[in-house]
Amino acid sequence: MKSSLIIRIIGLLIVGSTGVALGNSIAPLLIQFSWFPLSVTQVTIIIGLLGGILGFFLTPLLVTRPVEKLRNTIQQLPAQTLLSITLGLFIGLAFGALSAYPISLMPQPFGEVLPVVGAIGFGYLGMTVATSRPELFQSIRTRIFPKETAPVQEQAVPAQQSTPVLLDTSVIIDGRIADICRTGFIQGELIVPLFVLNELQHVADSADTLRRNRGRRGLEILRQLQDDSPIPVRLTDADDISVREVDDKLIALAKELEGAILTNDYNLNRVAELQSVRVLNVNELANAVKTVLLPGESFTIHVLQEGKESNQGVGYLDDGTMVVLEDGARYIGATVDVTVSKVLQTAAGRMIFARPGDERA
């Protein structure tokens, strides 16, 4: 039985039972009116059934989705941040417990209500301080567990594991970043500045259909990153108001955070490198992992179309690499064995020149 169905059944029983109790309470009041046509039993059954139906359909909305959202948020939080929040909550609740007794001596109803309000307030204050000043709780942990924390402090953390990675608009719209994150090749926190999100929303609201679809796809990719990525994804409102262009803002923020920029924008790539900002280019990664074939090696290719030169045929490998088949025009529509004659690296990517071998049906 699925967990969602179990939760629905539990909600049906709890809310239905509450409805029955409520019906028993209000039915005697209603039957006092001569115009009221129902008996106590009928009122109880009707309200109980309504409560059961509401519990069956509303419980997943009130329980499952918030719990799932909370679970995803906790998974994306770094362990250090989660530990700081937990310590902050316990310390805040401890202060709330200490203040509960003197507050309870106040006249009623303040003596009953304010201790609960105080506990909630101190707990929230503790978590707020923990998230804004995590170094305070790190120092507390170091003093309490010096032997446990000392080796961690002595070990050097590789730069690529601690460097934040800023996403630009183009790489979010591109979409491949979601698959790359699932593989675990990227280390460090992913950061999406609000000015990038605003530009993405502006593209999604464009009157041009193509731009609008690209913008909406980017927003959907960003939602997938927040929900499914094993790497923490964080939005930040950090901004340099003295800079107007989004690319310039991104470079300035990368310098401030000492982070890297993840992009597939050629111009942004070059400008950032000139300013000594580390750049992770998705296109360069794609080219780096393409199949490496050396002259003399053989493989099978399906010839799709004619080439630019006379009597050439063109096919593509699974990774998109173009294969130009010499004397291959007669093989268009067929799958043939070919032998690599030359590999050419261009600005647009890698091209393979090959000679045909035996035809394969």
HELIX and SHEET records of a PDB file:
HELIX    1   1 SER A    3  LEU A   30  1                                  28    
HELIX    2   2 VAL A   40  THR A   59  1                                  20    
HELIX    3   3 PRO A   60  THR A   64  3                                   5    
HELIX    4   4 ARG A   65  GLN A   76  1                                  12    
HELIX    5   5 ALA A   79  SER A  104  1                                  26    
HELIX    6   6 PHE A  110  SER A  132  1                                  23    
HELIX    7   7 PRO A  134  ILE A  144  1                                  11    
HELIX    8   8 PRO A  146  GLU A  154  1                                   9    
HELIX    9   9 ALA A  159  SER A  162  1                                   4    
HELIX   10  10 THR A  169  ASP A  174  1                                   6    
HELIX   11  11 ARG A  176  THR A  183  1                                   8    
HELIX   12  12 LEU A  194  ALA A  204  1                                  11    
HELIX   13  13 THR A  209  ASP A  228  1                                  20    
HELIX   14  14 VAL A  246  LEU A  257  1                                  12    
HELIX   15  15 TYR A  266  LEU A  274  1                                   9    
HELIX   16  16 VAL A  282  ALA A  288  1                                   7    
HELIX   17  17 ALA A  329  TYR A  331  5                                   3    
SHEET    1   A 5 VAL A 233  THR A 236  0                                        
SHEET    2   A 5 LEU A 190  PRO A 193  1                                        
SHEET    3   A 5 VAL A 165  LEU A 167  1                                        
SHEET    4   A 5 ALA A 260  THR A 263  1                                        
SHEET    5   A 5 VAL A 279  ASN A 281  1                                        
SHEET    1   B 6 SER A 298  GLU A 306  0                                        
SHEET    2   B 6 GLY A 313  TYR A 316 -1                                        
SHEET    3   B 6 MET A 322  LEU A 325 -1                                        
SHEET    4   B 6 GLY A 349  ARG A 360  1                                        
SHEET    5   B 6 THR A 335  THR A 346 -1                                        
SHEET    6   B 6 SER A 298  GLU A 306 -1                                        
END                                                                             
